[in-house]
Amino acid sequence: MSYHKLLGFDKEPFSTSPDPEFLHLTREHEIALTNILIELRLRRGLMVIFGDIGTGKTTLSRKLLQELRQRHDMLFHMILNPAFSTEEQLLSSLIRNFNIPQNPRFKNSVGEIMELRDTVERFLIHKAVQEKKTIVLIIDEAQKLNEEILEALRLLLNFETNQYKLIQVVLLGQMELYPKVAAMANFMDRISFKYTLHPLNLENTKAMIEFRLKKACENDAPKIFLDEAIQEIYAVTGGYPRRINMLCHQILKELVVENQKIVDREFVRNILDRPYGVRPPDLEGVWNQPSLTGGQSLIG
């Protein structure tokens, strides 16, 4: 029997998999998600979400995919690991993943970049203008994109009508993405919405833990974490959701091993003192990142 069932849960409460059902939408996540959906509906073009490792970018992207699947006028594709080094690789990926028809005589050689661009543009015109579809490209781990790929995305955003962009691009990346886009004025100018996800505060840390415990139970979730334990978890994780999940997962396993039912501050500290415990991460420099919140208000 799985450890979580021994504690009275139907599902694992603190899996690190980016399950959108377990995404606790803080005010920041709600602002980011709502504004992205608004910008997509208006077909404004480019949205960028920044955030340190573990702030919930990938889970937010899965929540966005969940929302898009419910909208029949959306065609979308998500790139999880954008390991492109050339524009040809990016365009070929779009052609393959959006099932774009190609000229059978086209061999996709390096010298035929214009043919690749024309193929993508014809597809976008057909789908976005004639069929009234919204074409969405979501790129996670966008900090891996090099300057050539960012420039290729900028060129894609040049495909537009007088009213809207033919393709919508959502980038989610770690903070090192910011200096890359900031160095490209023509790219930065095209961002219709940008936002930064920050670590949780103590209140949101407690809300997230209780939310995940509740989601893992068909009935009432057992009361496991005392407030003093949550304060300790917050202190040691810095409010980063991924770190919170990892530590809480370890705590629940130790509850089973120790045959305990309640987690207090001492229980958390004992786990941290063990050789295999989750130790406080080095947070030096995290709080000194520039604020990149776009200043857009939440539109109703």
Salt bridges, closest charged atoms under 4 A:
GLU12 OE2 - HIS249 ND1 3.13
GLU21 OE1 - LYS215 NZ 3.66
GLU28 OE2 - HIS198 ND1 2.97
GLU39 OE1 - ARG44 NH1 3.81
GLU67 OE1 - ARG71 NH2 3.88
GLU87 OE2 - ARG117 NE 2.78
GLU115 OE2 - ARG122 NH2 3.69
GLU131 OE2 - HIS126 NE2 2.85
GLU131 OE1 - LYS127 NZ 3.23
GLU151 OE2 - ARG154 NH2 2.57
GLU160 OE1 - LYS165 NZ 2.87
ASP227 OD1 - LYS206 NZ 3.19
GLU232 OE1 - ARG265 NE 3.52
GLU232 OE2 - ARG269 NE 3.23
GLU254 OE1 - ARG274 NH1 2.51
GLU258 OE2 - ARG274 NH2 3.52
